[in-house]
Amino acid sequence: MSYERGDQIYMDGEESDAIYFIHKGEVKLFAENDFYFAIFKSGETFGDVDAHCGIPRNGTAKVTTESC
């Protein structure tokens, strides 16, 4: 999948049904107050802990640079 800058991949509290692998680009995880608390870049994964544990998403994932 490809995402453009500003796209939202998932929202805080959503069901965890996927793990994301970043081929290129950057994704930030944001708290409720719109403060980011994690950055993921090319070659990294995210969403794995939530998906493996079967818990709702912790944070909102937003694309900060064109990503795929």
ChimeraX attribute file (.defattr): number of C-alpha atoms within 10 A of each C-alpha:
attribute: neighborCount
match mode: 1-to-1
recipient: residues
	/A:1	6
	/A:2	11
	/A:3	17
	/A:4	14
	/A:5	14
	/A:6	13
	/A:7	16
	/A:8	16
	/A:9	13
	/A:10	17
	/A:11	18
	/A:12	15
	/A:13	12
	/A:14	13
	/A:15	15
	/A:16	19
	/A:17	14
	/A:18	12
	/A:19	13
	/A:20	13
	/A:21	16
	/A:22	18
	/A:23	14
	/A:24	15
	/A:25	19
	/A:26	20
	/A:27	29
	/A:28	20
	/A:29	23
	/A:30	19
	/A:31	15
	/A:32	11
	/A:33	6
	/A:34	10
	/A:35	11
	/A:36	15
	/A:37	10
	/A:38	13
	/A:39	16
	/A:40	18
	/A:41	18
	/A:42	14
	/A:43	11
	/A:44	14
	/A:45	14
	/A:46	20
	/A:47	18
	/A:48	15
	/A:49	13
	/A:50	17
	/A:51	16
	/A:52	12
	/A:53	9
	/A:54	12
	/A:55	14
	/A:56	15
	/A:57	19
	/A:58	20
	/A:59	22
	/A:60	20
	/A:61	25
	/A:62	22
	/A:63	21
	/A:64	19
	/A:65	17
	/A:66	15
	/A:67	19
	/A:68	16
